[in-house]
């Protein structure tokens, strides 16, 4: 019998305001837990490169974290540096993730999220997903792409 993966996850909300009560981050945390994964870290990170780098690097270095779900800071505004910071920390990017997510967005909501970036990759055995900060975008990303990938069974 195959058993579904139970992964240890961190959820980061990246925003100018420093409140953990963030709709997109809360949604990702709730969906990860509902899928049987363990939420081991929940942070709100200031929308600046140094803060994002520090928290992402901490998560990557922590052997107790297997997946990082980051919401926000992925737009085209100058202050939105999450994807750039994450790229510099990754050992390998999951090529095509951003394009696939844009295809899902387009099929569901049209062009309203065309100005958002998305990124996935891994570093130090940690999967990292950088998503837009819109709750609907995170719901689509989780439901259509991330959850099915994280649910791959262990043989």
C-alpha angles and dihedrals in degrees: 000000000000120000122211117241118262106201133189109238139192120202120202126191112201115198144131089248113067102222124128089206092091120148097219095044091045090051093051092047092049095046093047091052092044088054090056099260122133120243104217100164135026119181141167111215128197113248096251132104097244095051093045092047092050095051096041091048090050091051093047091049093048110093088201092067119075101165132033119197111192122189123192138013092078101110129101096262114120092245093053101096104145096109092044093049093045092049090057091052098045125101089201135003121225094236115216097025093110092046092048091050091050089051090052090048092049093049091050107033109007122230098334093109099040090113093061128092129211131191139181132185144122140255129177092358091306121123113218126197119186111195138175116268096241112112092221091051091052091047091053092045092050097043100042104033120003102045095050090049094048091048094064107133126245111237 
